[in-house]
Amino acid sequence: TPEEIASDEENDAKLWMDMLQSIQQWQRNKILKEQNKTLHHRHKRDDKVVCYSDIGCFTDDGPFDYLDMLPSPPDEVGTVMMLFTRLNLEKAQLIEYNNVSTVLESNYNASIDTKIIIHGFGSSCNRVWAREMRLSFLAIENVNVICVDWSAGAADPNYIRAAVNTRLVGKQVALLIENINESVGQNINAKTHIVGFSLGAHVAGFAGNHLKNLSRITGRV
């Protein structure tokens, strides 16, 4: 409805301001930490690691040390995989990245292509744009559409926390595809197109890093 579209646009403006404030606060905190280390003559910090069952471990070394933060626990991120097909255009079927039976019991069809939509900071699969994209995909061709809702882990106003959580969600998306491959007895990578918006584009990139021969990754930041 026009009201929903107007609400989305107003929310987008707020998200932009909250993102800038979150980054500025993170920068101030980082400066204070560096100053504190200098005062205490600590020039090298210990690398940190966190491990989650069914997902694996994450460290803050190498290219990830600049944020000085690790992904939140999966139950806090609350990732939900919502499957839509032409048999269920509006009512999502929930599938789990670590439970192949939820895939086998759904309308998922391994013989057709799969589109995976991933939202970004402060968004969700219930936003107007996500619904329009899903319905457009299904109107043009007969495909599986999976919307990855990680709204709890991408919640406004902590943009930095959301950015860190993209690594975890990317691994969950990769595990979903790997488990589908195992459950249906074939490799669907070449028939899978991941579409990510904002931080969702980073999620798509991390997912692709764990997989081989994906059909396509589309990212818009």
Disulfide bonds with the S-S distance in Angstrom:
Cys51-Cys57 1.92
Cys125-Cys147 2.04
